[in-house]
């Protein structure tokens, strides 16, 4: 099972994804709070 960490700020969020034992799948990256970026984030998380 993967773990998704999301730090939420006013205009953007920072997202990172790890697997058990600390294997990094996605280094922290910014996601701005727009419809298109949030939809992309959902698709990324579903297929991660």
JORAJO-V401504 format. One record per residue. N is the residue number from 1. RES is the residue in three letters. D_CENTER is the distance of its C-alpha to the mean C-alpha in Angstrom with 2 decimals. Layout:
n: <N N>
res: <RES RES>
d_center: <D_CENTER D_CENTER>
This chain:
n: <1 2 3 4 5 6 7 8 9 10 11 12 13 14 15 16 17 18 19 20 21 22 23 24 25 26 27 28 29 30 31 32 33 34 35 36 37 38 39 40 41 42 43 44 45 46 47 48>
res: <UNK UNK UNK UNK UNK UNK UNK UNK UNK UNK UNK UNK UNK UNK UNK UNK UNK UNK UNK UNK UNK UNK UNK UNK UNK UNK UNK UNK UNK UNK UNK UNK UNK UNK UNK UNK UNK UNK UNK UNK UNK UNK UNK UNK UNK UNK UNK UNK>
d_center: <14.81 11.27 9.54 6.01 6.52 6.03 9.07 10.56 13.36 15.98 14.89 11.26 8.18 6.74 3.38 4.95 6.27 10.06 13.06 16.25 18.37 15.64 14.97 11.94 10.19 7.76 9.03 7.49 7.08 8.09 7.61 11.12 12.35 14.27 14.89 14.09 10.69 9.65 11.41 9.76 6.21 8.32 10.12 7.54 6.66 10.45 11.55 9.57>
